Amino acid sequence: MELKINQQTKKFNAESLSVQSLLDLEIPHKQNGIAVAVNNTVVPKAKWNEFLVQETDEILIISATQGG
């Protein structure tokens, strides 16, 4: 499966991945304070386990930062 994550194309050896599975592979230790959008649609955290990404989807992972 080929996905575009934060403007970088990546390949995965899986036929299907949930958003949560993808995050476990990409950022296993930094999953607090993030938002995920698939094809410009925000996926609520409550749906990460059930929302399946598809071949060629564009995923945006955004981390909250502190500052002012």
C-alpha positions in Angstrom: 0.0 0.0 0.0 1.3 3.4 -0.9 0.3 6.4 1.1 1.3 10.1 1.2 2.0 11.2 4.7 2.8 14.8 5.4 3.8 15.3 1.7 6.1 12.2 1.7 5.2 9.0 -0.2 5.6 5.9 1.9 5.0 2.2 1.2 3.5 -0.3 3.7 3.3 -4.1 3.5 -0.3 -4.2 4.4 -3.6 -4.6 2.4 -5.4 -2.4 4.9 -4.5 -0.1 7.8 -6.6 1.7 10.3 -5.5 5.2 11.2 -4.5 3.9 14.6 -2.4 1.1 13.1 -0.7 3.7 10.8 0.1 5.9 13.8 1.5 3.0 15.7 3.9 2.4 12.8 4.8 6.0 12.1 4.8 7.7 15.6 4.4 5.0 18.2 5.5 7.2 21.2 4.0 10.6 20.2 0.3 10.1 19.9 -1.0 12.7 22.4 -1.9 16.1 21.2 -2.1 15.2 17.5 -4.8 15.5 14.8 -5.2 13.4 11.7 -6.8 14.3 8.4 -7.3 11.8 5.5 -7.9 13.5 2.1 -8.5 16.8 3.8 -11.1 15.4 6.2 -10.3 15.3 9.9 -10.8 11.9 11.5 -11.9 12.1 15.1 -9.7 10.3 17.6 -12.7 8.1 18.6 -12.8 6.7 15.0 -9.0 6.0 14.6 -9.4 2.3 15.2 -12.2 1.8 12.7 -11.3 4.3 9.9 -9.4 2.4 7.2 -7.0 4.3 4.9 -7.0 3.4 1.2 -4.2 3.1 -1.4 -3.0 6.5 -2.4 -4.8 8.4 0.4 -3.2 11.6 1.6 -2.7 11.7 5.3 -1.8 14.8 7.3 -0.6 14.4 10.9 -0.5 17.6 12.9 1.1 17.9 16.4 0.0 20.6 18.8 2.8 22.8 20.1 3.1 25.1 23.0 4.1 28.7 22.6 2.8 32.1 22.4 
